Amino acid sequence: MKADLASGNRTSRNPTGDGDVENSVVRMIMRPPGDALRRALSGHPDRDRIDPERARSQHAAFVEALETAGVVVTLLPTEADMPDACFTSDTLLAFSRPGELQTALVVATLPGAPTRRPEVPSVLACARRMAPGADVVEIRDPGTLDGGDVIIFGGRVAIGVSARTNEAGARQLATAAGRFGYRAFLCPVDDRLHLASGVTPLSARRLIGTRSGFQSLDAAGPEVAPDDVERLVIEDKAAGGANVLVAGGRCFVARGFPSAVATLASAGESVVEVELDEFLFADGGPTCLVVAI
């Protein structure tokens, strides 16, 4: 998977306070996939089944569903030579100050896969136009950072140290976020691509994830997700359902994970299932396809 968002992942509209996030996320940067999606980095056993044309149709339907929820989507041009460029969330993180809405900090990542680094400049240029008053920080070598390794909820930033995000990159982000009032925690990720592959925020005090996802948080200490943060736990085999994008008061989930949908519905969440199997084959999910700014 390649990232997360309105659920609280990397956004100036994150649920940084104690209230819910209904109608709080209003702007997202997205990019349709090109034919190169066939060559996307992926460990999925069905990656050879990726159909770019069908993926474009699914992406367009996802954009329409977000716009119906009140999200303003900025679409970047397709990148013909960048297989993973539709997964914009790995390239950029945006923060407000806790409890506020206006974007105060934009962080350009340095993806752990060198082939993905050319994706960053165009997304950063778009973010600069959309948030001209924000401070800009760029992750520098030897640090690496993928947006999918970052989840934000309340005043906390959990940063996965994974095969794509190293400790040097995580500490650069922690320092930058700390200047804007966030407490950062470095969380080990050993059994999956990204931290957000196993856990995502639904609000400042509610997370959904697999047991493995919550183990990553707990490994960083009890203050990452203390007792006042509710945990909705789903089975590890339904990990794709732990990648939840919250926007316009709705939870967007990839179709095919009924146990996750049932868990969300039982918790009183409004669930929208979206057809994204072509992106699942590329190790992606709903949160991976967006940057909130």
N, C-alpha and C positions, 0 to 999 in steps of 0.2 A: 504494500500500500504506500501511497505517496503523500499523504498528509491529512489535515483536519481544519475545521472552521467554526461556523457560527455556534456550534455546540460549545464554543469557548476556545477554539484552538488558536488561532493566531490572528487576532483581529482587533481593530479599534472598536468594534462593536461586541467584544467579548462580554460574557456575563461576569463582569468584575465586581459587581456589588452583590447584595443579598437577594435582589428581586429576580424575577424570571426574565427571559430574553425575548419575549414576544415583541415582534416588530422592531427589534433593536439592530439587526443586521440589515443594512439597506444597500450596500454596494459590494459587488464581487467582480474580480477579474477572472475571466475564463478564456480558454483557447480550444477551438475544435481540433479533433485529431486529424492527422493526414494519413496517407497511405503507409508512411513509415512506421505507423503504430505496430505493424506486423513484426518489427524488430525491437519492440519495447523490451527493456530489461525486466525480466520476470522469472520467478521460480515456479510459477503455476504449472501443474502437469498438463493443462490444456492450452498453453500459450500458443501452440502452433495452429490453434483454431481461430485466432483473432481475425475478424472480418472488419477492415477499416470502414467500409461503406455502412455497414450496420452500426458500427460504433458512432459514426457521424450522426446517424438518425437518432440513436439513443442520447447522444450529447445534446442535440437540438431539443429533444423532448424534455430533458432535464432542465435546460435553460428556461423553457416555457413554464415548467412547473415552479421553478424558483421565482420567475417574474409574476406568476399568479399569486405567489405568497407575498408579493410586495418588494422583492429584491430588485435592485437596479443592476443589471449585468452589463459589464463592459467586455466585449469580445475582441480579443487580439487576433491577428491573422494567423492562419495555419502555418506551421513551420515544416516545410516539405522534407527537410533533412534532419529533423530532430524527433526521433521516435517517441520520446516521453514528454514532449513539450505540452501536451494537453493537461498534464498533472502539475498545474501551476502552483499548487500550494507548497511544493518542495522548494520553490525559488525565493519566497518572500514571506516575511512575518510583519504584521502591523500591530502596534499596541496603542491603546489610550492609556492615560493614567487611571489607576484603579478607581472605579466609581464614576468615571467620565465617559464620554462617547467620542470626542474628537480625536483623530489619530495624532499621536504625539511622537511616535517612534516608528520608523520603518527599518527593518533589518533585511539586507540582501544576503542570502545564504551563499555558501560555497559547497555545492552538492558533493557527496562522497564519491559518486561515480563521475569521473572526469568528463565523460561524454555528455553529461547533463549541464555542465557549467555554461555553455553558450546560451542556454535558455534564460539565464538570469537577467541580462541587461535590458531586454525589451519589457519584461515585467516590472523591473525597477523604474524604467522610464515612465511607464504608465502610472505607477504608484506615485511618483514625484508629481505628475500632473494632477492627480486626484487629491493629494494631500501635500500641497506646496509648503505648508508651514511646519511639517514634521521634521525632526532630526533624522538623519540617515546614517546608519552604521553598516559597514560591509564586513562580513566574516573574512578573515585573512588567513592564508597559509602560515603555519602548518595545520590550522584548524579546518575541520570540515563540518558542515551542518546541513541536514535535510529538514525542511519544514515539517515533514511527517513525523519527526521525532520530538515534536513540541506540542504540548497541550497546555492551555491556559484556563484557569478557573478561579474565580475570586481574585485575590491578589497573588496567586501562586502560578509559577511557571515550572512545569515538570519537563525536563529535557532528557530524552533517551540517549544513552551512549551505546551506539550500535555499530553495525558494519558500515553504516553510512555517515554517522555523526561521531566524531572522536571527542575525547575529553577536552582538548584544546579549543575546539569549536564551541562545545557546550559552555565552557567557562567564559568565552568571549560574549556569548549571548547572555549568560547569567549576569555579567558585569553591566552590559548595556541595559537589560531589563531592570536591574537593581537601581539604576539611576532614576527610573521612573516609578519607583515604589513597589516593585514586585519582589517576592521571595522566590528564589530559584532553587531547584532540587535536581541533582543529576541522578538518573535512574538507569540501571543496567538493563539492556535489551539483548538477550542471547539467543532467543528461540524464534525470532520473526524479523521481518524487514525493519519495521519502525515501531516506536512506542505507540503511536495512534493506530497501529494494526490490531492492538489488543485492548485499548481503552480510550474513550473520548468523553468530554464533558457535555452534559445536557443543560446545566446551569451552574451557578457558582457553588452549589451544594448538592449536586447530583451528578454522578458519573455512571456510565454503562461500560462494561468490559468483561473480558474473560478472567478466569482465575489467574492465568498467566499474566494478563495485563495488569491486574491489581498487585501481583507479586512484584512486578517491576517498580511500581510506586512504593510499596512497602519496604523494598530493599533500600530506599533512600531515607527511611526513617518515618516515625509515626506522625510527623507534622505535615507530610505531603497530603495525605487524605485522612484527617482525624475523624473521630467518631461523629462529628456533626456534618460530615459529608456522606450522603446516602450513596450506597453502591447497588446498582442493578447488575447482577451477575448472570452471564449467559455461558453456555457450555463452550469449551474450547473448539469443538468441531464446527461451531457456528460463528467462528471469529469474524467472518465478514459482516455479521450483524452488529458488531461492536463499533464499526465505523459509521457513526451517525452524524449527520449534518443538521444542525438546528438553525432554522431561518423562518422568520415571520410567524413564530409560535408553533412551528411544525417540525417534526423529526423526519428527515429524509433518509431512507434506508434502501439499500439495494435489494431488489426482489430476490426471493429464494432463501430467506432466513426467518421462517415463521415463528421460531421460538423467540427470536429477538423482538419481532413485532408484537407478540403476545406479552412479553415482559414490559415493553414500553407502554402498550395499551393498558395493562393492568395498573401501571403506575400513573395513569391519567394523562399520558402524553398523546398528542395528535400525530398520527403516523401517516406518512406518504411513502408508499413503495414505488421505486423507480427502476426501470429495466436498465441494468448496467453490466450485464454479464460479460460483454466484450472488454470492459475495463477491469473486471475481476480477473479475467484471464491475463491481464497485464499487471497484476498485483496492485490494482487501484480500487477505489471506492468513492462514495459521494464526497467526502471531505477532501479527497486528493485532487479533485477537479476544480477547486476554487481557491482564490485568495480573497479574503475580506479586507477591505481597506476603509 
